[in-house]
Amino acid sequence: MVRVGIMGLTGCSGCQCEILNCEDAIGKLIGKVEFAYFPLAQDVNDFSEFDILFVEGSVSTNLDREKLVKGRERTKILVAVGTCACYGGVQSQRNDEISLDEMLKAVYGENKLDLEVFKPMPLSDVVDVDYELPGCPLDKRQFVYTVASLLNGVEPFFPKIPVCHECKLSETDCLLLKGIPCQGPVSFSGCGAPCTSAGVGCQGCRGNCDFPNFDEILSIYRDIGLSFDDSVKFLKVFRGKTISGLKVGFSDEKGA
Amino acid sequence: MDFHIERAKILPKSNLWGFLEGLKGVAPLIAPVERGNKTVFSEVNDISDVTINYTRTVLPPKKFLVPYRRVRFTYSTGELSFSSNFKARDQIIFGIHSCDLHGISILDSVYLKESPDPRYLEVRKKTVLIGISCMPDDYCFCLSTGTAFPDGANWDLFLTDIGADYFVSIGSPKGDELIIELKELFRDIEREDLELYKRSTRKKKEAFRDKKLPDLERISQLIELEYESPVWDEEAKRCLSCGTCTNVCPTCFCYTSVDVPDFEGKTVKRVEFTTSCQYPYYSLVAGGHYFKPTRTARFRHRYYHKLVGYPYQIEKLGCVGCGRCSAECPAKISMVETLIKLRGADEKESGKATEQTSAGRSL
């Protein structure tokens, strides 16, 4: 039987809950696969070996790191689930603005911590990751599709097309044209554009689409009245280190 | 003067709702309806939802001919057999503007001219297209593309607003049958109606008088000759590659497909979905090579395909001037502006719309 593990590092466990919400799929999976390790959902867990290991959360302590390295050694396929695991998540949005010492001081004052901590980072900074399913939380349909594909030895296919694709095909008003800040044109789709169809600008929780045009999106934000600093902060919320190279100035390099 | 009375009828405006109700009795009715600030084509249950005076829908009626996401077939890995539950249904699409009818005619050429797509053919056979006249807004440039008025024979009925009545042109036997079915709603044409009908053509043309229109004479040649123009870079700089322009286009037809297995691995669905040449992965092939590696290359590709590729393929421009790509672009990139820039200084001399009649590609 295929052994599956689902574990969490530093994060809100929302993605694990979302996996639990895939009730129909889990019902079908039980009997096909063995949930060897899923501490959020079951009492008896075994961390010895896996065929597929899903990891949620970012790596921010030595405990996270050790667990992840161990998990990597013991699994054939490792899948990062959720934006924290894929890009570092909201907790890493200011990584490049402030030192670790300052962060610790602001939160813990002079208290000493008895574990090693570092700036939150994505799994791929520590180990090799086979597949990434970003999203805050991850998309249920994508999880089910990935599991079904992996169980049958099929490579899951995730074209990194922008959220505008799904937004436009659902005939939603373009929020940018209405003057509402939206990250749709630079964000990775797959969510079905639920935010924009509810009138809320895309927050970019699934990270970058392929070769995002940040110059243009910043200029659109400027035109609708956002300052440059606010625009950059807005874009950084979920993108973690994937945006650290944000430069202003048009470049038409490969794929750009 | 003699004219074939069965080629056209008059529908008094007060009978329009009766007409729609009648259509709904014949087959499921799809018509423009308001949604938020926009208009969309949607199946209607209550004809009072139908909106008659709209400028453009977000998506063209294409979505009822070629769905944006569709299952091509399911195959069983055990029996190695294919199955499909595709079934075209009868449908009437009401309220299509002339540009969109031309868009469908282009799709017809693409899908049916060489090795016809049997599914598209079946859907088309079961679909009745009823057009309606319209007036342009600032994004429309159908006068340049020669699509401001319906011609050809791919539609069934076309309603032209002539004041108190609609002048209903009959484009096909299917359209004729509908008229016969609902004949008590119509009256015969009189000389006066024909005069009003002729005048309505001039009225629409005049509405373009102060609008910026691109000159599309010899546009295919021009685009080929200006392949290296810096205009492409300038415009592409602003392009977000979001694919909106192609997703809302009435003539774009590119799609990709992916095989989705079920958990048991017993059946696999082949799902096709719309894609866009503006996405980098569109031109990505095995080995990581991008055929359209730069934003400029992708941006230019769309214009090139619409204005050079289609003419080679189907002898028509691939643009019907509906203005959707410009109206919906988050970066406000305008097809008209790009073409005017490409054409350069002599555009100023080519003058305003009044002298223009239709596109006419003169190669």
HADDOCK unambig.tbl for C-alpha pairs under 7 A between the chains (distance, minus, plus):
assign (segid A and resid 148 and name CA) (segid B and resid 261 and name CA) 6.13 0.50 0.50
assign (segid A and resid 148 and name CA) (segid B and resid 262 and name CA) 5.65 0.50 0.50
assign (segid A and resid 148 and name CA) (segid B and resid 263 and name CA) 4.62 0.50 0.50
assign (segid A and resid 149 and name CA) (segid B and resid 261 and name CA) 6.08 0.50 0.50
assign (segid A and resid 151 and name CA) (segid B and resid 263 and name CA) 6.88 0.50 0.50
assign (segid A and resid 152 and name CA) (segid B and resid 265 and name CA) 5.84 0.50 0.50
assign (segid A and resid 159 and name CA) (segid B and resid 281 and name CA) 6.68 0.50 0.50
assign (segid A and resid 161 and name CA) (segid B and resid 279 and name CA) 6.33 0.50 0.50
assign (segid A and resid 162 and name CA) (segid B and resid 242 and name CA) 5.64 0.50 0.50
assign (segid A and resid 164 and name CA) (segid B and resid 242 and name CA) 5.78 0.50 0.50
assign (segid A and resid 164 and name CA) (segid B and resid 244 and name CA) 6.58 0.50 0.50
assign (segid A and resid 165 and name CA) (segid B and resid 242 and name CA) 6.79 0.50 0.50
assign (segid A and resid 165 and name CA) (segid B and resid 243 and name CA) 6.34 0.50 0.50
assign (segid A and resid 165 and name CA) (segid B and resid 244 and name CA) 6.62 0.50 0.50
assign (segid A and resid 168 and name CA) (segid B and resid 244 and name CA) 6.53 0.50 0.50
assign (segid A and resid 169 and name CA) (segid B and resid 247 and name CA) 6.96 0.50 0.50
assign (segid A and resid 171 and name CA) (segid B and resid 58 and name CA) 5.84 0.50 0.50
assign (segid A and resid 171 and name CA) (segid B and resid 59 and name CA) 6.67 0.50 0.50
assign (segid A and resid 174 and name CA) (segid B and resid 328 and name CA) 6.96 0.50 0.50
assign (segid A and resid 174 and name CA) (segid B and resid 330 and name CA) 6.99 0.50 0.50
assign (segid A and resid 176 and name CA) (segid B and resid 330 and name CA) 6.02 0.50 0.50
assign (segid A and resid 177 and name CA) (segid B and resid 330 and name CA) 5.89 0.50 0.50
assign (segid A and resid 185 and name CA) (segid B and resid 240 and name CA) 6.13 0.50 0.50
assign (segid A and resid 185 and name CA) (segid B and resid 242 and name CA) 5.22 0.50 0.50
assign (segid A and resid 210 and name CA) (segid B and resid 280 and name CA) 6.71 0.50 0.50
assign (segid A and resid 212 and name CA) (segid B and resid 240 and name CA) 7.00 0.50 0.50
assign (segid A and resid 213 and name CA) (segid B and resid 240 and name CA) 5.41 0.50 0.50
assign (segid A and resid 216 and name CA) (segid B and resid 238 and name CA) 5.47 0.50 0.50
assign (segid A and resid 216 and name CA) (segid B and resid 240 and name CA) 6.83 0.50 0.50
assign (segid A and resid 220 and name CA) (segid B and resid 331 and name CA) 7.00 0.50 0.50
assign (segid A and resid 250 and name CA) (segid B and resid 237 and name CA) 6.70 0.50 0.50
assign (segid A and resid 252 and name CA) (segid B and resid 294 and name CA) 6.03 0.50 0.50
assign (segid A and resid 252 and name CA) (segid B and resid 295 and name CA) 6.63 0.50 0.50
assign (segid A and resid 253 and name CA) (segid B and resid 294 and name CA) 6.33 0.50 0.50
assign (segid A and resid 254 and name CA) (segid B and resid 293 and name CA) 5.22 0.50 0.50
assign (segid A and resid 254 and name CA) (segid B and resid 294 and name CA) 5.53 0.50 0.50
assign (segid A and resid 255 and name CA) (segid B and resid 280 and name CA) 6.32 0.50 0.50
assign (segid A and resid 255 and name CA) (segid B and resid 293 and name CA) 4.73 0.50 0.50
assign (segid A and resid 255 and name CA) (segid B and resid 294 and name CA) 4.81 0.50 0.50
assign (segid A and resid 255 and name CA) (segid B and resid 295 and name CA) 6.55 0.50 0.50
assign (segid A and resid 256 and name CA) (segid B and resid 294 and name CA) 5.51 0.50 0.50
assign (segid A and resid 256 and name CA) (segid B and resid 295 and name CA) 5.65 0.50 0.50
